């Protein structure tokens, strides 16, 4: 890709269409392919490139290798009304996760709360995609997943803890929702992969090498491990989330995360079962105004509510194009060429 611009803005709608066609060409059912395209492009639109279209080829390789069940039989292991345990039969993570959150919202409508535990799933991408589903439905949404082991616990130098993120979302009277989506490590594991792809170093404090020493080399960071956010606090959160996602579901956890599959937990709280949605949004507006009108630090451009920056980025990129780096554009070109797909987007 020598001589290419590092970043190029592309049309998000055309990109989403291309990604969906790539997956459909790999045998993914059309509705599932469209969902994958929408979810991956949505992450890039929100500025979460670590969980966006850089994963297109990763998932494609897994599909070609037979590591994903494209036609899973989603099995209800247990159903107690407000709570439900599903087995995803090794299906596409995004598809299973969207199904699970939809079910959690339906249960919340009836019972006030819906909690769906999902095992035998795959990588599900950005959690904010699913918690936003709940917020859009007038619920408070929560999601967590366990992921590959890549974190070093305080006092250790061996990767033994999963990169287990969490997300909360809640509706507001603004165009955007409160949406917190965070890793329990200092940064998401994909950030190291992105640094390698772009030929960049990483900041000290993100990771350690195999000997437990701080490193700015992303490859050495992958060999060693990421550090927990806030030291023992992030470590404690990561372990608890592994309990909620993996141990509770009867799915993979701990060292088992180095094997195929992962597990998740999705929750929706129906706001109308507590107070009216209008009252909730009015109270949220009061909270937003309190925080955003507070005193600014020197040189500050303002205080932003969780989810606001991502919403603003999305609106700009829908209008002016989505910046994709040269590595991702090259991967998309190769996938399209392999499948013999023509496309009307400049990559």
N, C-alpha and C positions, 0 to 999 in steps of 0.2 A: 504493500500500500504506500510505497515511497512516493512522495510528491502530493499525496492527498491532503486536503484540509483536514485538520484534526477533528473538527466538528462541522456538521452540516445540518441545517434545519430541513426537516421533511414534514410533509402533510400527515397529521396524525390519523385521519380517517383512512387515507390510502395505506398507511403503514399497518393499521389494524387489519385491513382487508387482506394485505399480503401475508401477514402472520397467520391469519385464519386459513388462508389457502395452502400455506406450507403444511400446516398440521392436517388439513383435510387430505392433502396429497400423501401424507404418511399413514392414512387410514383412520384418523380420528373422526368420529361422527361429526357431522357439520355443526350441530348446535354446540357441541363441546369445543370444537375448533374455534368457533366464534367467541365463546366465553374466554378461551385462552388468549386470543388476540386482544380482546377488550381489557382483560386484567393486566396483561403485560404492558400494553401501551399506556394504560391508566397509570401504572407505576412510573413510567418515564415522564408522562405529562406532569405528575406531581413532584418531579425532581428526584424520585427514588430510583436512580438508574441501577443501583445494586440489585434491584428485583424486577427490572424491566426486560427489554428485548435482548439483553445480553444472554438471557436464559433460553432463547429460542433454539439455538443449536445444542445446548446442553440437554434439553428435553428431547430434541430430535434424535440425538445419539442414543439416549436411553430407550426411546421407542424402537429404533432400528435394532438395538441389541436385545429386544424382547424383555426389557426390564419394567415395562408398564403394561398393565392390562387395559386395553382400550375399550373393552366391553365388560366392565365389572358387574358383578351381581352384588349390589349393596344390601347387606344383610342386617336386619334389626336383631341384635343379640338380646337386648332387653328394652322394654318400653314400660315406663311407669307414669305416663302422662306428661308431667312437667319435665321429666328427665328421660333421656334415651341414649342407648349405646349402639353405635353402628360399627360394622366391619366393612371397610371400603374395598376389599378384594384386590388391593394393589392398583387401584385406578389412578387416573390423573388427579394430582392433588388439588388443583384449582377447581376442578369440577366437583370433586367430593366435598371440598370445603364450602363452596357456594350452596350445595345441596344441604349440608349440615346447618349452615346459618339460616337458610330458608326455613328449615324445620324448626329451629330454635325460635324464630320469630312467630311461626304458626302456634307453637306451644305457649309462647308468652301471651299471645292474644287471648288464649283460653284460660291459662292458669296464672297469668301475671308474670311468670318467669318461665323461660325455656332453656334447658341446658342439654347440649348434645355432645357426647364424647365420641370421638372417631378414632379408630385404630386401623392399621394396615392401609395407610394412606401414603402419599408421596409429598415432595416439596410443594408447598402451597403459595409461595411468593409472599407479597406484601400483605400483612394481616389487615392493614387499614381498608383494603378492598372489601373485606367481609364485615368488619365493624361498621363501615359506612352503610352497608346494606341495612343494618339494624337501625342506625340513626335515621335513614331515609324512611323507615317504616314507623317512626315515632317511638323507637325503643332506645334504651342505652345498651350498646353492644360491647361485648368483650370476646377476645379470642387469644389463644396461646397455642404454640406448637413446640414440640421438641425438635431439635435439628442435629446435624452431625457434630460429633465431639471435636471441639476446636478451642476450648477455653482452659486456661491453667488456673487452678484454685489458689487462693492466697496461701503461701507457705509451701507450695509445690512447684515443680517444673515440668510435670507431665500433663499433656492434654487428657482430661478425664471428664470434663463437664461440657454438656451440649450448649450450643448457641441458641438459647431458648428465649424468643422474644414474646412480647405481649402487646396488645392494643386495646384501647378503650375509645368509644365514640359516643357522642350525644348530640341531639339536634339543638339548634339555636334559632333565633329569629333572623339571623344573618343569612346570606347566601351560602355560607360555609358552616360546617359542623365542627364542634370540638372533636379532634381526632388525634390521639396519641398513639404512635406506633414506634416501639423502641426495642432495641436489642438489650440484652443484659450484659453483653460485653461492651467495651468502650466504643467499638464500631461493629457493624455487621461484617460477617466473614467475607462476604462478596467484595467488600472494599479492598481487600488485599488482592483478590483476583483482578479487579479493575486496575489497580496500580501496576500489576504485572503486565496487563494488556497494553497499558499506556506508557510503559517504560518509566514509571515514576517511583520515587521513594515514598515511604509512609512516615508520618510523624512519630517521634519517639514517644512511648507511652501507650501505643496501640497494642504492641505485641512483644514477645520475647523470643529469642532463638532457642534451639534445642538444649542449650546449656542453661537456660533461664536468664540470659542477659538481654537487656533492652536492645532492640534493633530497629533500623529504619529501612531494612531490606525486606520487601513483602514476601519474597520466597523463603527467607529464613524465618519470617514470622509464621508462615504456613507450616514450616517444619517444626517450629516450636509451639506457639499457641497465642491466642488473643488473651488480653487481660480483662477481668471483669470490671464493669462500670462501678466506680465507687468502691473498689476493693471488695471487702467482705459483704457489702450490701448487694452488689450485682451478683456475686457468687451465690449468696443465699436465695435471691430471687430466681436465679437460673435453676437451682436444685428444686425449689418449690414448684416451678413451672413444669419441670420434668415429672414431678409427682402428679400434678394435675393433668398433664397431657398423656404421659406414658404409663405411669404406674396405675393410675385410676382406671384407665381404659382397658387394661390387660394387654396393651401393645408394647412396642419396644421402648426401652429406656436405658439410661446409663451407657455402658459399653455396647449394648445392643444397637445403639444409634449408628455405629460404624457399619452396620449391615443394612440391607434393603428395607425401606419403609420408615415411616414416622407416625406420630399420633398427635391429635389436637383436641382442644376443648373450645366449644362455642357457647356463648350465653347471650340471651336477650332479656331485658327487663322492660315490660310494657308500661310506659309512663302513665297511661290512663288508668292503670290499676292503683296508682298512688295519688296523683293529682292530675288535673286536666293538662293536656299537652300545651294549650295556650298559656296556662299559668306557669308551667315549667319553662317555656321559652321566655316568658317575661322575667322570671327569676334568673334565668341564664343571662339575659341581656343586662340585668343589674350587675351580675358578677363580672361580665365582660367589661362593662363600663368602669367598674371599680378598678380593675387591673390595668386597663389600657389608659386610664386617666391619671394613674399614679406618676410620681416624679421620675423623670428620665435621667439616666446616667449621662455624663458629659459626652457629646458626640453621637448620642443614640439617635437612630432614625425612627424610634417608636417601639412600642411593646406589642408583640404579636401573640395571639391566642394559639394554642396548639391546633394545627390544621389550617390556620389562616394563610400562612406562607405557601403551603402546598396548593391551596385553592387558587391563590393569585397566580402562581406559576402555571397552573393548568389552564386558566383563562387566557393568559398570554400565549401559551404554546398552541392552544387550539386556534388562535387567531393568526399567529406569526410563524408557526411551525415548531416542530420538536427537535431539539439538538441531539443528534446521534453521533457518537465518536466513530473514528475510522475503523476500529476493530469490529464493532457491532455491524456497521454497514457492510463490511467485507463478509462477515458471517452470513448475513441475510442474502447477499448476492450469491454466495456459494450454495446455500440451501435452495434458493430459487432455481439456480442453474442445474443442480442435481436432479430436481423434480421436473425440469423442463417448463418452468412457469415463466410467463411473460408478466410484466408489471408496469404500471404507469406512474412510478415514483422514482425520483432521481436519488440513487444511492451512491 
